[in-house]
Amino acid sequence: KELFLLIIQDQSVQFLMDELDLPHDRANLFEIIDADGSGTLHVTELVQGLLKIRGEVKKSDAVATLLATKAIQNMVLELKEEQAEFRNTVLKKIEPRQRTSRSESAVMKPS
């Protein structure tokens, strides 16, 4: 990250970034582009990230992001519900077996 911040301060790099119509808030570019959150940038990550953030933000981009976020939230909610159903199903199957095991244990213990 430090190397990235140092390089983007170079005037020739600044000129290239201006030519590519990249946003002027360049101090935060690293976090935006570091797609996998690894703290390092691979060449493909850098190129793809820079290409995606070029130009002005359009309303359609913002709406697309909002819709994608809502879709992901719905998917997470569905997964949560499915997990709860699965858990309840498993518990229902386990409980009778646990009761049977306890009563068998109680019968086998000498008094």
C-alpha positions in Angstrom: 0.0 0.0 0.0 2.8 2.4 0.9 4.4 1.8 -2.5 1.1 2.5 -4.3 0.6 5.7 -2.4 4.2 6.8 -3.2 3.8 6.0 -6.9 0.5 7.8 -7.4 2.2 11.0 -6.1 4.5 11.1 -9.1 3.5 13.8 -11.5 3.7 11.6 -14.6 1.4 9.0 -12.9 -0.9 11.8 -11.9 -1.0 12.9 -15.5 -1.8 9.4 -16.7 -4.5 9.1 -14.0 -6.0 12.4 -15.2 -6.0 11.2 -18.8 -7.8 8.0 -17.7 -10.4 10.2 -16.1 -9.8 8.6 -12.7 -11.3 10.3 -9.6 -9.2 12.9 -7.9 -9.6 11.3 -4.4 -6.7 9.0 -5.1 -5.5 8.4 -1.5 -8.4 6.0 -1.1 -8.0 4.2 -4.4 -5.9 1.4 -2.9 -8.8 0.3 -0.6 -11.3 0.6 -3.5 -9.2 -1.5 -5.9 -8.0 -4.1 -3.4 -10.9 -6.3 -4.3 -9.8 -9.3 -2.2 -8.8 -7.3 0.8 -5.4 -8.9 0.9 -3.5 -5.6 1.4 -1.7 -6.1 -1.9 -2.6 -5.4 -5.5 -2.0 -7.8 -8.2 -1.6 -6.4 -11.8 -5.0 -7.8 -12.8 -6.7 -6.4 -9.7 -5.1 -3.0 -10.4 -6.0 -2.8 -14.1 -9.6 -4.1 -13.6 -10.1 -1.8 -10.6 -8.9 1.3 -12.5 -11.0 0.5 -15.5 -14.1 0.1 -13.3 -13.7 3.5 -11.6 -13.0 5.6 -14.7 -15.3 8.5 -15.5 -18.2 10.0 -13.8 -20.5 8.0 -11.6 -23.8 7.6 -13.4 -27.1 7.3 -11.8 -27.5 4.0 -13.5 -24.3 2.8 -11.8 -25.6 3.8 -8.4 -29.0 2.1 -9.1 -27.3 -1.1 -10.3 -25.2 -1.2 -7.2 -28.3 -0.6 -5.0 -30.2 -3.4 -6.8 -27.2 -5.8 -6.5 -26.9 -5.1 -2.8 -30.6 -5.7 -2.2 -30.4 -9.0 -4.2 -27.5 -10.1 -2.0 -29.3 -9.1 1.1 -32.3 -11.2 0.0 -30.0 -14.2 -0.8 -28.5 -13.9 2.7 -31.9 -13.8 4.3 -33.0 -16.9 2.3 -29.9 -18.7 3.4 -30.5 -17.7 7.0 -34.1 -19.1 6.8 -33.0 -22.3 5.1 -30.3 -22.8 7.8 -32.9 -22.3 10.6 -35.2 -24.8 8.9 -32.4 -27.3 8.5 -31.4 -26.9 12.1 -34.9 -27.5 13.3 -35.2 -30.6 11.2 -31.9 -32.0 12.6 -33.0 -31.2 16.1 -36.3 -32.9 15.7 -34.5 -36.1 14.4 -31.9 -36.0 17.2 -34.3 -35.4 20.2 -36.2 -38.7 20.0 -32.8 -40.6 19.8 -31.5 -38.7 22.8 -34.6 -39.5 24.8 -34.3 -43.2 23.9 -30.6 -43.2 24.8 -31.3 -41.6 28.2 -34.1 -44.0 29.1 -32.0 -47.0 28.0 -29.2 -45.7 30.2 -31.5 -45.3 33.2 -32.9 -48.9 32.7 -29.4 -50.4 32.5 -28.1 -48.7 35.7 -28.4 -51.0 38.7 -30.2 -49.5 41.7 
